[in-house]
Amino acid sequence: EKGGFRHFMLKEIYEQPQAVLNTFRGRLNPETGEISLPEISLLPEEIQRISKIFIVACGTSYHAGLVGKYLLERWVGIPVEVDLASEFRYRHLLIDNHTLAIPISQSGETADTLAGLRMARQMGAKIISICNVLGSTITRESHGTIYTHAGPEIGVASTKAFTSQLTALLLLTFYLAQARGTSPEGCRELLSALVAVPGILENWLPKWHKTSEEIAQRFYKARNFLYLGRNIHFPIALEGALKLKEISYIHAEGYAAGEMKHGPIALIDEQMPVVALAPKDHVYEKMVSNIEEVRSRRGQVISLVTEGDETLPEVSQATIHLPQVVPEVSPIVATVPLQLLAYEIAVTLGCDVDQPRNLAKSVTVE
Ligand code: M6R
């Protein structure tokens, strides 16, 4: 049942090329750049009317939502708020019938996300959920659902569901951008980038796995880890840290790299591994300075850099290479080595990665 893999989590990490493909298959036409999502049963005038988007989710799905904010604001031009469902449901919400709410949930049964959905719906919002489980409660209570089609996810740590959620958010972004006539040209290019992702993951998985094993052997004894990223990779820093803490019980925090000076830099010493997401993008130089700050306090830098970058590997104690991709699909790609790193560290420590202590696959109570 684990298809020859030692754990479901590892099997599911390796299923990501297929999971991402399943999410976009049949929904896009790379030649025309057209997206078809008939499941979003919104009329063109309803789409025109949207003035605000709320994304509501928990855990890993919340991190997908944070990436979604960057995508939607950039390509659709509608302000997006991303809320933890447990906060969303108890705050004063400014929602009306010009609001689109997007609950994101692998299981479709998370209690807080469901409660948030019901509130938003009652206040007049249209609800389009992103979900992996057919017929789950969240899908039944939404106006429409974009299914991720990642296949069943058994490991408690979410892996392929996450990269599929990122894929679904890209599709939704392009769909709304087309419906509202914002940047249709740019979208076409991004679609070809998305179509290339399964092949890229397939190629890179073995290399990433090998590198993660090596890095795990060097760092598994650390009691704390810091993950840093900026812009669209900031949520991936959060996700990398969540993966590590939930399966290895090592304390890990994700931070926006620019926040270092506002507190966390005080933690840095030679005992502190810092995983820095620093692909070549418009905030690359900023990441380089953050890494230098870490180094000057003798922190141990594990950097994720674009292939061909010769600067950062020289100042880093360990390097994970990433393929050159456009920023919009980069979070999907950068996530996979971080899942493998968390996995290898947890396995080295002898942890039960598929069934971590205190955690349930689906949190159906508040
Ligand atoms: O099923 P959902 O996506 O609604 O679940 C949300 C969280 O409970 C889930 O992502 C959790 O954080 C995972 N253990 C993360 O790996």
Residues whose N, C-alpha, C, O or C-beta is under 5 A from the ligand:
A	BS01	M6R	C58 G59 T60 S61 I104 S105 Q106 S107 G108 T110 V156 A157 S158 K361 V363
